[in-house]
Amino acid sequence: MRVWLDAESVPDAVRQIVFRAVQRGTVPLCVVAGRDIVVPRAANVTAVRAGYAIDAPAHPIPSAVAPGDIVITADVTMATTVIGLGAVALDPAGHLHYRTTFADRLRRASLAHSLTWHAPESPKAAPASAERQRFAAALDRILSRRREKMRS
C-alpha cells in the first residue's frame, strides 16, 4: 500500500495533514506535482515532478497506482481512473469516493469546467476547519484499516 498525493490539486493545509499522518507510520508516500514542493525528509516520502506541458506524458499517478493504494486528489477525472484500477480516492474535503459516487460528480465537474474554462485560475482556498478535521479523520481511518489488513 502506498499513499499518492496529487499536490497540485490540494491546498497546503491538506498536504500538511498528509505529511504528519505518514510520518507517524511506515506507509510510503509519493508526492506528485508539476512544480517543486517542499516535502518532509523521511525515508518513506518521495517527490516526483510531473510534466504538465502539452507534450508531457499523462499524469504519473494512474500509471503507477496499484490496487489498495490511497490517492488524495481533487481531480475528479483522476479519482475516477484510479478507482477503476482498485485504489481508494479521498478528496481534500474528506470524502471517500467509490465508482458509484463519481458518475454525478463527473457530470457536474464537466459542466463547471465548460462554464468557467475562460476564467483565470484562482488560488485554492484553504479548507474550513471542519473540512480539515473530516479529511484528517478519514485519512486516519483508511490508514488504520490498511495497516490492520497488512498485519493479518
N, C-alpha and C positions, 0 to 999 in steps of 0.2 A: 504494500500500500504506500502510495505517495500522495502528497498534497501538492496540487498545482495552483499557483496564484497568478491570475491574469492581472498584473499590476497596473496596466493601462486603464482597466475598466472599473477599478475600485478606488474609493477615497483613501487617503493616507491613514485615517483612523482605523479603517478595516485592515489595512496592511499591518499596522502595529499590533492589532489583536492577534492576527495570524502569527506574526513573528514571536510574540510571547507564548502562544499556545504550543508551537512546535519546539521552542527552546526548552520547555518543561519535559519533553519526552525524546524519543528517538525516531520519531516519524520524519522521513525525508521530505523536504520542501524544495520545490523548484519554482523560483520567481521568474516569470517571463514578462519582458517589457521591451518596447521599441526604443527606449532611451535608458540611460544609466540610472539605476535605482540603488539607493543605499540599502544593503541587506546586512543582517547581523552576521558576525564572524562566528560561524558554528560549523561543525563537521557535517551536520545533516541539512545545511542550507546551501543551495546553489542558485546562481543567477544566470539567465540566458537572455541575451539581447537578440530580439527578433527583428527582422527587417520588415517594414511595412510599406516599402516602396511598391510601385505598380508592378515591377518585375520581380519582386521578392517572392519566395515560396510561401505557401499557405502558413497560417499560424501554427507554431510547433506543438501546441498542446494537443489538439485532436490526433495528430500523427504519432504522438508518443504515449498517450494515455492508455492505461491498462484497466481491465475490469477490477472494480473495487477501489480505484483511485478516487480522490476527492478533488473537484475542480471548483475554485472560487472565482466567479466571474459575474459581471453584469451584462455580458454579451449573450443575448437570448439565442442567437443562432449557434454560437459555440456550445452553449449549455445543451441545446437540443442534440447536437452532434455527439458530445461526449456521453450523454445519457444513452444514446443509441449504441455506444461502444461498451456500456456496462459500468461507467463511472457514475458518481454522485455529483450533482451540481448544487452549489449553495450560492445564493446571491448576497450582495452586501447588506441587504435588509434582514438577513437571517432566515430566508425562506428556502427550504429544501425542495428541489424540483424533481419531478418524475416525468416520464414520457407523456402521460395523460394530461398533465397540467400545462404543457407547453403549446399545444395547438392554438389555444386562445391568445396566449401571450405573444406568440409569434405573429399572429394576425395583427394584434394591437401595435406591436413594435414596428411592423412593416408600414402600417398606416401612419404612425407617428413620424417615422423616417421620411415618408413621402411628403408629409405636410411641412416638415422642417428641414428638408435637405439643403435649402438655400441659407439657412440661418447660421451665423458663425458659432463655433463650438464654445460653450460656456464652461467655466471650471466646474468640476464635480463638487456638489455641495457635500459638506460633512454630514454624515447620518446623525439623526437625532439620538439622544441618549437612550431612548427605548429601543431604537433600531440597533444601536451598538450592543446593547445588552442581549437582545434577541439573537444577533449574529454570534456573539461570543458563546452564548448558551448552546446554540445549535451546533457550532463547531466543536465544542467540548463533548456534546452527546455523541456526535459522529465519531470523533477520535476515540472516545472511551469504548464504544461498541466495536470498533475495528481492532483496538488493542486486545479486547476480550476474545474476539474471534481468532486472532493470531496466537493467543496463548493456548486455546483449546484445540 
